[in-house]
């Protein structure tokens, strides 16, 4: 780890100490994932709190997550739900889905979350075909090469005013510079992220922003979009 990255990590830890109370359930998610050999791909505590705050600010009563992993981000989002709120999270790997279910129960939010196992695009198509009630907030954090396809489906599963959030959209700058090595993404992943950001900026149904982040997860970034009304305006928050 470089001196710069170590400094980012230290500041992240200090911010978490100031702003986020100790949480054994969330700590346990990370410990369990690492203990069974899963890579540390989850979001940081500060990013989790950001997701929770965004969901609360949006008044999200129905949340969709694409990419469950061990359930760390799922717990943060579920805790933002109002009484009788619901969260649907999609995970390809059955073992990870089962781990996430255990973690969700341990965190006390299992009753408001459905973990659905299978290919995410197929699951999204099934939701559209079934006329699923729209979601208020969607968090995209799965295979990056398919982000553009996820976005197209998500726009059919949301209404004006809905919030769409995507993680890992900068990749230390590799998304814009093919000379930067990224051991976690291949060319298809980089192209998927670039196309995803292009769509956020050109789709008339969206107002979007993206920003870089640094911290214990390294140098990366989030994208956040709000779905416009058909006339191009953006509804005010509730």
Secondary structure in CASP SS format (residue, H / E / C, confidence):
PFRMAT SS
TARGET T0000
AUTHOR 0000-0000-0000
METHOD secondary structure of the structure
MODEL  1
X C 1.00
X C 1.00
X H 1.00
X H 1.00
X H 1.00
X H 1.00
X H 1.00
X H 1.00
X H 1.00
X H 1.00
X H 1.00
X H 1.00
X H 1.00
X H 1.00
X H 1.00
X H 1.00
X H 1.00
X H 1.00
X H 1.00
X C 1.00
X C 1.00
X C 1.00
X C 1.00
X H 1.00
X H 1.00
X H 1.00
X H 1.00
X H 1.00
X H 1.00
X H 1.00
X H 1.00
X H 1.00
X H 1.00
X H 1.00
X H 1.00
X C 1.00
X C 1.00
X C 1.00
X C 1.00
X C 1.00
X C 1.00
X C 1.00
X C 1.00
X C 1.00
X H 1.00
X H 1.00
X H 1.00
X H 1.00
X H 1.00
X H 1.00
X H 1.00
X H 1.00
X H 1.00
X H 1.00
X H 1.00
X H 1.00
X H 1.00
X C 1.00
X C 1.00
X C 1.00
X C 1.00
X E 1.00
X E 1.00
X E 1.00
X E 1.00
X E 1.00
X C 1.00
X C 1.00
X C 1.00
X C 1.00
X C 1.00
X H 1.00
X H 1.00
X H 1.00
X H 1.00
X H 1.00
X H 1.00
X H 1.00
X H 1.00
X C 1.00
X C 1.00
X C 1.00
X C 1.00
X C 1.00
X C 1.00
X E 1.00
X E 1.00
X E 1.00
X E 1.00
X E 1.00
X E 1.00
X C 1.00
X C 1.00
X H 1.00
X H 1.00
X H 1.00
X H 1.00
X H 1.00
X H 1.00
X H 1.00
X H 1.00
X H 1.00
X H 1.00
X H 1.00
X H 1.00
X H 1.00
X C 1.00
X C 1.00
X C 1.00
X H 1.00
X H 1.00
X H 1.00
X E 1.00
X E 1.00
X E 1.00
X E 1.00
X E 1.00
X C 1.00
X C 1.00
X H 1.00
X H 1.00
X H 1.00
X H 1.00
X H 1.00
X H 1.00
X H 1.00
X H 1.00
X H 1.00
X H 1.00
X C 1.00
X C 1.00
X C 1.00
X C 1.00
X C 1.00
X E 1.00
X E 1.00
X E 1.00
X E 1.00
X E 1.00
X E 1.00
X C 1.00
X C 1.00
X C 1.00
X H 1.00
X H 1.00
X H 1.00
X H 1.00
X H 1.00
X H 1.00
X H 1.00
X H 1.00
X H 1.00
X H 1.00
X H 1.00
X H 1.00
X H 1.00
X C 1.00
X E 1.00
X E 1.00
X E 1.00
X E 1.00
X E 1.00
X E 1.00
X E 1.00
X E 1.00
X E 1.00
X E 1.00
X C 1.00
X C 1.00
X C 1.00
X H 1.00
X H 1.00
X H 1.00
X C 1.00
X C 1.00
X C 1.00
X C 1.00
X C 1.00
X C 1.00
X C 1.00
X C 1.00
X C 1.00
X C 1.00
X C 1.00
X C 1.00
X C 1.00
X H 1.00
X H 1.00
X H 1.00
X H 1.00
X H 1.00
X H 1.00
X H 1.00
X H 1.00
X H 1.00
X H 1.00
X H 1.00
X H 1.00
X H 1.00
X H 1.00
X H 1.00
X H 1.00
X C 1.00
X C 1.00
X C 1.00
X E 1.00
X E 1.00
X E 1.00
X E 1.00
X E 1.00
X E 1.00
X E 1.00
X E 1.00
X E 1.00
X E 1.00
X C 1.00
X C 1.00
X E 1.00
X E 1.00
X E 1.00
X E 1.00
X E 1.00
X E 1.00
X E 1.00
X E 1.00
X E 1.00
X E 1.00
X C 1.00
X C 1.00
X C 1.00
X C 1.00
X C 1.00
X C 1.00
X C 1.00
X C 1.00
X C 1.00
X C 1.00
X C 1.00
END
